């Protein structure tokens, strides 16, 4: 198992694949990935996804 990255480079994910729930229900909301730059690798995106659903 790979170790966590030492720095997340400011990448985070908002999982809203079926809309957002509490505190304001919005079924039209969409997920997003923020903080993408040229320094970001697939590992950073994977870590952001894991942290978002954990």
Order of alpha helices (4+ residues) and beta strands (2+ residues): beta-beta-alpha
